[in-house]
Amino acid sequence: MGGMLYKLFASASLLTLGIYHLICTFFHVIKSPQSYAAKPFYPLPRVSSGNNNNNNRLQKLPLIILIVSLSVAFLHQTLISFYSDPLVKGSTPVHRFSSLNSAAVFLLFLIIAVYLLLSESASLIPLPSDLLFALASGGFFLHYSAASASAAIQTSDLQAHCDSLSARVSALCSLLCLLLACRPRLFVADAALAASLCLQGLWQLQTGLSLYVDGFIPEGCHRLLDVSGGVEGSTQCDIQESKLRAVSVLDLMFTVHVVLVVMLLFVTYTMVAMAAGVRRTGSYEALPNNSSDSNNHSIQMKSLTGTQA
């Protein structure tokens, strides 16, 4: 139950962060395409009121929520490192170091977010956006490495496959952040980064459902259980045919989530464009300027005068 609750929390946090970043990216590129540049953090718009302190807190609300989410993830990975887990390769010692590795990755992101908050609210000199994107790229690459290592030690083939697909999404995020560090005006990379965060959030939800909820466990698979230690693990398929079928189902669900993210991208762009007051114009030719109009009118008048004469 605890594993499913953590997956739900991680999914909600990543989806919220991804959708918010996607909305802000579309809004800025629609409103000011000439001055657009990717930012690691978009503050909320300022509310017109007399209290500036409340406005400042409200603007930093997304960053505060991100810090709280990273703190929960860091504490969760740190706490589970003290639990015994005989259901992984290498037993409890390997599980402990693997969990601490994931906790260290979340700590890196937490330090970056806290420094960004302090630089926005205190007298600290803010880091350049390209440096922040480079640090985020390194963090996502470390998460890719940690998820790949976690997949390698799992006795559950399904959990190993889920961690492997999650690692690939993190690798994509690392590449996109590196591109934004080098080319901050690359709108496609910024939108793809937000979409990748949404995909990671959806996949965390799918992972929790496939591993911990009986109604979503693939046919022919069951929950692992260490009877002597009372430790309940994730899902295992004993028959090779059932394992291959379950992995194929997970691959299909991953593709479905990619399609859902693409649909979300289209819907978000349309809604942001409508909210920003952008309307589609027809493909008409440009109207002639005033000088050409005046010349045409004068020519027509001369011809009419000659006719009357």
N, C-alpha and C positions, 0 to 999 in steps of 0.2 A: 504493500500500500504506500509506503514511504517513497519508493522509487517512482511510482506513478504520479504522486503529488509533485515531486521535484520536476518530472518531465512536463507536467502541466504548467508549473511556474516558469520553467525555462522557455516553453513554447509561447506563453503569453508575453513574456518580456521581449523575446526576439521579434515576435510579430508586431508588437507595439512600436519598438524601435525602428523596425524596417519600414512600416507603413508611414510613420511620422517623417522619417528621412526621405521617403519617396515623395510625400506630399510637398515638403519644403523644397526638394530639388526641382520638381515640376513647376512650383509656383515661382521660384526665382528665375528659372530659365524662360518662363513665359513673360514675366513682368519686365525683366531686363536682360535680354539675351546677349547684348553687347558687353555688359560688365559681369556676366556670370562667371563664377569660379566656385569649385567644390569646397565645402567646408566640413570639417569633422563634426561640428555641432551647430545646429540652427536654433537660436533662442525663439521662444514664443513671441508673437507680436506684442508690442506695448499697448496696454489698455489706457485709454484717456481718462485719468483720474488724478486727484491731487496728491495721493500718497505714492511717492517715488519708491519707498522701501518695499511696499507690496508689489509694485510693478517689477522691481528687480528680482524678487523671489519668484514671481510668476513666470518671468522670462526664463529663469534657470530651472524650472520644474522638470523638464525632460532630462536634464543632466542629473538632477537629484534622484529621479526615479532610476536612471541607469546606475548610479552609484549604489543605491539600495539593492538593486538586482545583483550586481557584481559582488556585493558584500555577502548576500545570502548564498550565492554560488560558491564563494570562497570558503565560507564557514561550513557549508554542506560537504564539500570535498575534504576539508580538513577533519571534520568529525568522523566521516565514514572511513578515514584512513586508520582510525583506532579500532575499528570493528574487525573481527575475524571473518575471513571469506575463503573457505576451503574449496570453493567451486570454481576457482580460476587456476590456470596453469602456474605452478610454483606456490600455490596456496597463499596464506595470509601475508607473508613478507612481500611478495610481488604485488599483491593488491594494495598494500600500504604505500609502497613507493609510487605505484601508478596513480593513486588518488592524490598523493602529495604533489606529483608532477602536474596534474590538472589544477590543483589549488594554486600552484605557483603561476600558472598561466593566467588564471582569473585575478591573481594579485597584481600582475603586470598591467592588465587592463584597468584595474581599480586605481592604481597609482596614476595612470594617465588621465583618467576621468577626474580624480580629485585635484590634480594639478590644473586641469582645464577649468574646474569650478573656481579654484582659488585665484587663478589669473583673471577670471571674469569678474570676481567680486572684491579682490584685494589689489594691492599695489604691485603684485608680481608681474614681471614682464611676460606676456603670452608668447608661447612658442609659435613659430611659423606653421601654417597649415601643412606645408609639404613635409615638415619634420614630424608632425603628428600623424600624418598618413603613413610615413615610413615606419614609425613606431607601431602603429596599428597593423601594418603589414607583417612586421616581425612577430607580433602577438598572435595573429591568425596562423602564421606558419608554425609557431610553437603549439598552437591548439591542434593543427593538422598532425603534427608529430605525436602529440599526446594521444589523440584519438586513434591514430594508426597503431601505436604501441598497445593501447587498450584492446584493440581488435585482435592483436596477435596473441594475447594471453587468455582470451575467453575460451572456455570449454563449450559454451553455447554458440553454435554456428550462426544462429539467427542474430544474436547480439553482436557477434563479430562482424556480420555483414552490415548491420545498422550502423555500427561505429565506423566502418570503412566508408560508407556513403556519406556520413557526417564529416569525416575527415576530408573528403573530396570537396565538399562545399566550403570548408574552411580554407582549403588550398586556393579555391577560386577567389574567396574574399581577400586572401593575402595578395594574390596577383593584381586584383582590382585596386587595392589600396596602394600598391607599388606604382601602378599606372597613374593614379591620381597624385601621388607624390611627385612624379615627373611631369605630368600634364594635368594641372588642376582645372583646366577649362574643358576637359574631356567629359562632356555631359553623359555620353553612353556608359562610361565606366562608373560614374556616380550613380546613375539610375540602376545599373546592374548590381552595384554593391548593395543598395537598399533592397532590391529584389532577392539577392542571395541571402540576406538576413531573414527575409520573410520565408524563404525556402527552408532555411535552417530551423526556423521556428515550427513550421509545419512538419518537418521531418522529426523533430523532437517529440511532437505529439504522436505521430505515427509510430515511432519507436516505443513509446510508453504503452500504446494500445496493443501493439503486436507482441510485446514481451510480458505485460503484467495484467492484462484484462482477458479473462477467459473467453469472452464472446468474440474477441478479435485474434486469438491465437490460431495460427494456420492449422488446418486439419492434419492429423498424424503427429502433432507435437504436444509437448506437455511441459509443465513447470519443473525446474530442477529443485531438489530438496536434499539437504544434508541432515539426515534424521538424527544422528548423534549430536551434532552441534546446534540443531534447530535453525539452520540457516536456509533461507529460501532464496533461490537464484532466479535467473531469467528462463527463457524457453529453450528447450532442447528437442531435437528430432532424432529418434533412434534409428529409423529406417532411412537408407540413402535416398530412396525415391521420395519420401516425405520431405527430406531436407532440400532436395533440388526443387521440389514444387514450392516449398515455402520461400526459398530464395527468389524464385521467379515471381512469386506474388509480391515480394518486397520491391523487386525491380520495377514491376508494373505500378505499384503505388507511388514509388519515387517519381516515375514519369508523369503520373496523374498530378502529383503535387507541383511539378514543373509547369504543367499546363495551367493549373489553378493560379500560379504566381504570374504567368503571362497574362491571364485574364484580369487578374487584380491590377496589373500594371496598366492595361488599357482603360479599365474602369476608373482608376485613380486619375490618370491623365485627363480623361474626359471631364470628370467632376471638377478637378482643379481648374481646367480651362474655362468651364462654365462659371465657376465662382469668381474667376479673375476677370470675367466680362469679355472673353475672347469669343468672337463669332467667325464662322467660316465665310469667306468672301469668294465670289465667283472668279473664274479665270478670264477676266476682261483685259483688253489692252489698255495701256495708260492713255489718259486723255491728253490732247495736245495742249501746249502751254498758251499763255495769254497772247504772246506776240504773234504766234501763228494764227490764233483765232481772229485777231484784229486784222491781219493781212487778208485772210479769207473773206471777212465781212466787207472790207474795202473793195476787194476785187468784185464781189457780187454786186455791190452798190454801183460800181462803175459800169458793169454790164447792163444793169437795169436802166441807168441814165441814158446810155447809148441807144437802148431799145426805144425809150420814150421819144428821144430826139428823131 
